[in-house]
Amino acid sequence: MNDERMRRWRLVLGGEAEEETGTTLSSEDRSVDAALAALYDAAEGEAGSQRSSGLGSSAPRVARWLGDIRQYFPSTVVQVMQRDAVERLGITRMLMEPELLGAVEPDVHLVSTLLALNEVMPEETKQTAREVVGRVVAELEARLAERTRAAVTGALDRAGRTSRPRHSDIDWDRTIQVNLKHFSPTLGTIVPDRLIGYARRNHSVQRDIVLAIDQSGSMAESVVYASLFGAVLGSIRTLRTSLVVFDTAVVDLTDQLEDPVDVLFGTQLGGGTDINRALAYCEELVTKPAETVLVLISDLYEGGVREEMLRRARSLVESGVQVIALLALADSGTPSYDAENAAALADLGVPTFACTPDLFPDLMAAAIRHEDITSWASTNLT
């Protein structure tokens, strides 16, 4: 009992109290201590050993920190710490004062932080927060949306060949190759026996796309980009796009795809991860396995039943679903991920890699064309 009391005092007082309490923290407790330190430790140079205000250099990692505290503390404590974070980060003041808001440059990281703090943000600031998120989404759409539509619709339009193409859809290179034997010396030209072209302008649903997005704190940037891409893909009527987000529970946000801002505010960054449960839900969405692309966006740190997760992945692949695992969909470089699970999925035939937002449209086009995605990644991501 005394040891437990000293352990708690050590966590309350911080690292400088380790000698006084005579307590050495376990590896897990050190993670808890780091989460507390990010919010409460004294800023560098301040006097005093007890915890005081100041996030210091940890501020850029706020979104991940918000996920960590959900893992380490009960919900009542998390709520208190989140409210402290809102105050100490100065986010409320920034959103309440137009001159301060105009002075900042909203980006994906700020959006991630706002989304993570959404539930504890004062009501009067939420509309301004939506405006900030909307500005970032509009900038990302201008950069990525049209390229995505062009790449994906091009792949859909030219996914199938036909021997009776319209004139504008003739593949002249292929047609000439198959008709070389029909060259007429008299006419000095090829008299084609058959035409090769593309089946185009099919307005019925041709592919089913399922995006399954891990909304744990470490995936914050990926959640923003994936939600945007989900909304863009959802606007293409020859696709049937489903978007689900998950932590230890699964939430289907497909009915909100018309507005990417609504999708983003429907997420809840942080918490645990149950990939198995997410894949189980995605299985229920599959009606045409051979025409379905399932993109799992996760760092693959599984908090559910690993064996069941791998079994479901194998079942999806064997049924004909094209499953792709993205370790990150972000610009922030090499992610931290579960290498063992990544290797296991790769062995099952699930291409597993990180992808930048700029390459995601080409990735989806390649998947729709049923290309070898592992080869695509080797060529495009090196």
C-alpha positions as CSV (number, residue, x, y, z in Angstrom):
1,M,0.0,0.0,0.0
2,N,2.9,2.4,0.9
3,D,4.6,1.6,-2.4
4,E,1.5,2.4,-4.3
5,R,1.1,5.7,-2.4
6,M,4.7,6.7,-3.2
7,R,4.2,5.8,-6.8
8,R,1.3,8.1,-7.1
9,W,3.2,10.9,-5.4
10,R,6.0,10.4,-7.8
11,L,3.6,10.7,-10.8
12,V,2.0,13.8,-9.2
13,L,5.3,15.6,-8.4
14,G,7.2,14.7,-11.6
15,G,10.7,13.5,-12.4
16,E,12.6,15.6,-9.9
17,A,10.7,13.8,-7.1
18,E,12.1,10.4,-8.0
19,E,14.9,10.5,-5.5
20,E,12.8,12.0,-2.7
21,T,10.1,9.3,-3.1
22,G,12.6,6.5,-3.6
23,T,10.3,5.3,-6.4
24,T,11.5,4.0,-9.8
25,L,8.8,3.9,-12.4
26,S,8.0,1.0,-14.6
27,S,8.1,1.3,-18.4
28,E,4.4,1.7,-18.5
29,D,4.4,4.3,-15.7
30,R,7.1,6.3,-17.5
31,S,4.7,6.6,-20.4
32,V,2.0,7.9,-18.1
33,D,4.6,10.3,-16.6
34,A,5.5,11.6,-20.0
35,A,1.8,12.2,-20.8
36,L,1.5,14.2,-17.5
37,A,4.7,16.0,-18.1
38,A,3.6,17.2,-21.6
39,L,0.9,19.2,-20.0
40,Y,1.9,20.0,-16.5
41,D,5.7,20.0,-16.1
42,A,7.5,23.3,-15.5
43,A,8.8,25.1,-18.5
44,E,12.5,24.9,-19.0
45,G,14.2,27.4,-16.8
46,E,11.4,27.8,-14.3
47,A,12.1,27.4,-10.7
48,G,10.5,24.7,-8.6
49,S,10.3,20.9,-8.8
50,Q,6.5,20.5,-8.7
51,R,4.5,20.2,-11.8
52,S,3.3,23.6,-13.2
53,S,1.9,24.9,-16.5
54,G,3.6,24.7,-19.8
55,L,3.5,22.2,-22.7
56,G,6.7,23.5,-24.1
57,S,8.2,21.5,-27.0
58,S,5.4,18.9,-26.7
59,A,2.8,21.2,-28.2
60,P,3.3,20.0,-31.8
61,R,2.5,16.5,-30.6
62,V,-0.8,17.5,-29.1
63,A,-3.0,15.2,-31.2
64,R,-1.0,12.1,-30.3
65,W,-0.9,13.2,-26.7
66,L,-4.7,13.4,-26.6
67,G,-4.8,9.8,-27.8
68,D,-2.3,8.7,-25.2
69,I,-4.2,10.2,-22.2
70,R,-7.3,8.2,-23.3
71,Q,-5.2,5.1,-23.0
72,Y,-3.7,5.8,-19.6
73,F,-6.4,7.6,-17.7
74,P,-10.1,7.1,-16.9
75,S,-12.6,9.2,-18.8
76,T,-13.2,11.6,-15.9
77,V,-9.5,12.4,-15.7
78,V,-9.2,12.7,-19.5
79,Q,-11.9,15.3,-19.5
80,V,-10.1,17.4,-16.9
81,M,-6.8,17.1,-18.8
82,Q,-8.4,18.0,-22.1
83,R,-9.9,21.1,-20.6
84,D,-6.5,22.0,-19.1
85,A,-5.1,21.5,-22.6
86,V,-7.6,23.9,-24.2
87,E,-6.6,26.6,-21.7
88,R,-2.9,26.0,-21.7
89,L,-2.5,25.7,-25.4
90,G,-4.3,29.0,-25.9
91,I,-6.6,27.5,-28.6
92,T,-9.7,29.1,-27.1
93,R,-8.2,32.5,-27.0
94,M,-6.9,32.2,-30.6
95,L,-10.4,31.2,-31.8
96,M,-12.2,33.9,-29.9
97,E,-10.1,36.8,-31.2
98,P,-10.3,37.4,-34.9
99,E,-7.0,39.2,-35.1
100,L,-5.2,36.3,-33.6
101,L,-7.0,33.8,-35.8
102,G,-6.0,35.9,-38.8
103,A,-2.4,35.8,-37.8
104,V,-2.1,32.0,-37.8
105,E,-1.7,29.8,-40.8
106,P,-4.1,26.9,-40.4
107,D,-2.7,23.6,-41.5
108,V,-3.4,19.9,-41.2
109,H,-1.7,19.7,-37.7
110,L,-3.9,22.5,-36.4
111,V,-7.0,20.8,-37.8
112,S,-5.9,17.6,-36.0
113,T,-5.6,19.4,-32.7
114,L,-9.0,21.1,-33.1
115,L,-10.7,17.8,-33.9
116,A,-9.1,16.1,-30.9
117,L,-10.4,18.9,-28.6
118,N,-13.8,19.2,-30.2
119,E,-15.8,17.6,-27.4
120,V,-14.3,19.9,-24.7
121,M,-14.2,23.1,-26.8
122,P,-16.5,25.8,-25.5
123,E,-19.7,26.1,-27.6
124,E,-19.0,29.7,-28.6
125,T,-15.7,28.7,-30.3
126,K,-16.9,25.6,-32.2
127,Q,-18.3,27.6,-35.2
128,T,-15.0,29.4,-35.5
129,A,-13.2,26.1,-35.3
130,R,-15.3,24.8,-38.1
131,E,-14.4,27.8,-40.2
132,V,-10.7,27.1,-39.6
133,V,-11.1,23.5,-40.6
134,G,-13.1,24.5,-43.6
135,R,-10.3,26.8,-44.8
136,V,-7.8,24.0,-44.6
137,V,-10.2,21.6,-46.3
138,A,-10.8,24.1,-49.1
139,E,-7.0,24.4,-49.7
140,L,-6.5,20.7,-49.7
141,E,-9.4,20.2,-52.1
142,A,-7.9,22.8,-54.5
143,R,-4.7,20.8,-54.4
144,L,-6.0,17.3,-54.5
145,A,-9.6,16.9,-55.5
146,E,-9.5,17.5,-59.2
147,R,-6.4,15.3,-59.6
148,T,-8.2,12.5,-57.8
149,R,-11.3,12.8,-59.9
150,A,-9.3,12.8,-63.1
151,A,-7.2,9.9,-62.2
152,V,-10.0,7.7,-60.9
153,T,-12.6,8.5,-63.6
154,G,-9.9,8.0,-66.2
155,A,-9.1,4.5,-64.7
156,L,-12.8,3.7,-64.6
157,D,-13.5,4.9,-68.2
158,R,-10.7,2.9,-69.6
159,A,-11.0,-0.1,-67.3
160,G,-12.5,-2.3,-70.0
161,R,-11.7,-2.8,-73.7
162,T,-14.3,-3.3,-76.5
163,S,-14.1,-4.4,-80.1
164,R,-16.8,-1.9,-81.0
165,P,-15.5,1.4,-79.7
166,R,-16.7,4.9,-80.6
167,H,-14.4,6.8,-82.8
168,S,-13.1,9.0,-80.0
169,D,-12.4,5.9,-77.9
170,I,-10.3,3.9,-80.4
171,D,-6.9,2.8,-79.0
172,W,-5.0,3.5,-82.3
173,D,-1.7,2.0,-81.2
174,R,-3.2,-1.3,-80.2
175,T,-5.5,-1.3,-83.2
176,I,-2.5,-0.8,-85.6
177,Q,-0.5,-3.6,-83.9
178,V,-3.3,-6.2,-84.2
179,N,-4.0,-5.2,-87.8
180,L,-0.5,-5.1,-89.3
181,K,-1.1,-8.2,-91.3
182,H,-3.9,-6.4,-93.1
183,F,-1.7,-3.9,-94.7
184,S,-2.8,-3.2,-98.3
185,P,0.1,-2.4,-100.8
186,T,-2.4,-1.2,-103.3
187,L,-3.9,1.4,-100.9
188,G,-0.7,2.0,-99.1
189,T,-2.4,1.7,-95.7
190,I,-3.8,-0.8,-93.2
191,V,-7.3,-2.0,-93.7
192,P,-8.3,-2.8,-90.1
193,D,-10.2,-6.1,-89.6
194,R,-11.2,-5.1,-86.1
195,L,-10.9,-2.1,-83.8
196,I,-9.6,-2.0,-80.3
197,G,-10.9,0.6,-77.9
198,Y,-12.1,1.4,-74.5
199,A,-15.5,0.9,-73.0
200,R,-16.4,4.4,-71.8
201,R,-19.1,6.5,-70.3
202,N,-20.6,3.8,-68.2
203,H,-22.6,5.7,-65.5
204,S,-23.5,2.7,-63.4
205,V,-21.5,1.8,-60.3
206,Q,-18.3,0.1,-61.5
207,R,-16.3,-0.2,-58.3
208,D,-16.9,-0.3,-54.6
209,I,-14.4,1.6,-52.4
210,V,-14.2,1.1,-48.7
211,L,-12.0,3.4,-46.6
212,A,-11.4,2.1,-43.1
213,I,-9.6,4.8,-41.0
214,D,-7.9,4.3,-37.7
215,Q,-8.6,7.4,-35.6
216,S,-6.1,6.8,-32.9
217,G,-4.1,9.9,-31.9
218,S,-1.0,8.8,-33.8
219,M,-3.0,8.8,-37.1
220,A,-4.3,12.4,-36.8
221,E,-2.8,13.7,-40.0
222,S,-3.9,10.6,-42.0
223,V,-7.5,11.0,-40.7
224,V,-7.6,14.5,-42.2
225,Y,-6.4,13.5,-45.6
226,A,-8.4,10.2,-45.7
227,S,-11.6,12.0,-44.8
228,L,-11.0,14.5,-47.6
229,F,-10.3,11.8,-50.1
230,G,-13.4,9.9,-48.9
231,A,-15.5,12.9,-49.7
232,V,-14.0,13.3,-53.2
233,L,-14.4,9.6,-54.0
234,G,-17.9,9.8,-52.7
235,S,-18.7,12.5,-55.3
236,I,-17.9,10.2,-58.2
237,R,-21.1,8.5,-59.1
238,T,-19.5,5.5,-60.8
239,L,-18.0,4.6,-57.4
240,R,-19.9,3.3,-54.3
241,T,-17.8,4.8,-51.5
242,S,-18.1,3.8,-47.9
243,L,-16.1,5.5,-45.1
244,V,-15.8,4.1,-41.7
245,V,-13.6,5.3,-38.8
246,F,-12.6,3.2,-35.8
247,D,-10.9,3.0,-32.5
248,T,-12.3,0.3,-30.2
249,A,-15.7,1.0,-31.8
250,V,-16.6,1.5,-35.5
251,V,-18.6,4.5,-36.8
252,D,-19.9,4.6,-40.4
253,L,-19.7,8.2,-41.7
254,T,-20.7,7.4,-45.3
255,D,-23.9,9.5,-45.0
256,Q,-21.8,12.5,-44.3
257,L,-19.5,12.3,-47.3
258,E,-21.1,15.2,-49.1
259,D,-19.3,17.6,-46.7
260,P,-15.7,16.7,-45.7
261,V,-15.9,19.1,-42.7
262,D,-18.9,17.1,-41.4
263,V,-16.8,13.9,-41.9
264,L,-13.9,15.4,-39.9
265,F,-16.1,16.5,-37.0
266,G,-17.6,13.1,-37.0
267,T,-14.3,11.6,-36.0
268,Q,-13.0,11.4,-32.5
269,L,-9.2,11.3,-32.4
270,G,-7.6,9.2,-29.7
271,G,-8.3,6.0,-27.9
272,G,-7.5,2.4,-28.5
273,T,-7.5,0.4,-31.7
274,D,-9.5,-2.7,-32.7
275,I,-8.7,-3.4,-36.4
276,N,-10.3,-6.8,-36.2
277,R,-13.7,-5.2,-35.3
278,A,-13.2,-2.7,-38.2
279,L,-12.5,-5.4,-40.7
280,A,-15.5,-7.4,-39.5
281,Y,-17.7,-4.4,-40.2
282,C,-16.1,-3.8,-43.6
283,E,-16.8,-7.5,-44.5
284,E,-20.5,-6.7,-44.2
285,L,-20.2,-3.9,-46.7
286,V,-18.7,-6.1,-49.4
287,T,-21.3,-7.3,-52.0
288,K,-19.0,-7.7,-55.1
289,P,-15.6,-8.8,-53.9
290,A,-13.9,-8.8,-57.3
291,E,-14.9,-5.2,-57.8
292,T,-14.1,-3.9,-54.3
293,V,-11.1,-2.0,-53.1
294,L,-10.7,-1.9,-49.3
295,V,-8.1,0.6,-48.1
296,L,-7.2,0.1,-44.4
297,I,-5.4,3.3,-43.1
298,S,-3.7,2.3,-39.8
299,D,-0.4,2.1,-38.1
300,L,-1.5,-1.5,-37.3
301,Y,-1.0,-1.4,-33.6
302,E,-3.8,-3.8,-32.8
303,G,-5.6,-3.7,-29.5
304,G,-8.1,-6.4,-30.5
305,V,-7.5,-10.0,-31.3
306,R,-4.5,-10.2,-33.6
307,E,-5.2,-13.7,-34.9
308,E,-8.8,-12.8,-35.8
309,M,-7.6,-9.6,-37.5
310,L,-5.3,-11.6,-39.7
311,R,-7.9,-14.3,-40.4
312,R,-10.4,-11.7,-41.6
313,A,-7.7,-10.1,-43.8
314,R,-7.0,-13.5,-45.3
315,S,-10.7,-14.1,-45.9
316,L,-11.2,-10.8,-47.6
317,V,-8.2,-11.4,-49.9
318,E,-9.3,-14.9,-50.8
319,S,-12.8,-13.7,-51.6
320,G,-11.3,-11.4,-54.3
321,V,-11.3,-8.1,-52.5
322,Q,-8.3,-5.9,-53.2
323,V,-7.1,-5.0,-49.7
324,I,-4.4,-2.3,-49.3
325,A,-3.0,-1.3,-45.9
326,L,-1.6,2.2,-45.7
327,L,0.6,2.8,-42.7
328,A,0.0,6.5,-43.1
329,L,-1.6,8.9,-45.6
330,A,0.4,11.9,-44.8
331,D,3.3,14.2,-45.7
332,S,5.1,13.8,-42.4
333,G,7.6,11.1,-43.4
334,T,8.1,7.5,-42.2
335,P,5.5,6.6,-39.6
336,S,5.8,4.5,-36.5
337,Y,4.0,1.2,-37.1
338,D,3.7,-2.4,-36.0
339,A,6.3,-4.0,-38.2
340,E,5.2,-7.5,-37.2
341,N,1.6,-7.0,-38.3
342,A,2.7,-5.2,-41.4
343,A,4.8,-8.2,-42.4
344,A,2.0,-10.6,-41.6
345,L,-0.4,-8.7,-43.8
346,A,2.1,-8.5,-46.6
347,D,2.5,-12.3,-46.4
348,L,-1.3,-12.6,-46.9
349,G,-1.1,-10.6,-50.1
350,V,-2.0,-7.2,-48.6
351,P,0.3,-4.5,-50.0
352,T,1.5,-2.6,-46.9
353,F,3.2,0.8,-47.1
354,A,2.9,4.5,-46.4
355,C,1.6,6.8,-49.1
356,T,1.7,10.6,-49.5
357,P,-1.5,12.5,-50.3
358,D,-0.1,13.6,-53.7
359,L,0.3,9.9,-54.8
360,F,-3.0,8.6,-53.4
361,P,-5.0,9.5,-56.6
362,D,-2.6,7.4,-58.7
363,L,-2.7,4.6,-56.2
364,M,-6.5,4.5,-56.4
365,A,-6.4,4.6,-60.2
366,A,-3.9,1.6,-60.2
367,A,-6.2,-0.3,-57.8
368,I,-9.2,0.3,-60.0
369,R,-7.3,-1.0,-63.0
370,H,-6.4,-4.1,-61.0
371,E,-2.7,-3.5,-61.2
372,D,-0.2,-5.2,-59.0
373,I,-0.1,-2.7,-56.1
374,T,3.1,-4.0,-54.6
375,S,4.9,-3.4,-57.9
376,W,3.2,0.0,-58.2
377,A,4.5,1.0,-54.7
378,S,8.0,-0.3,-55.5
379,T,8.1,1.9,-58.6
380,N,6.4,5.0,-57.3
381,L,7.4,5.2,-53.6
382,T,11.2,4.7,-53.9
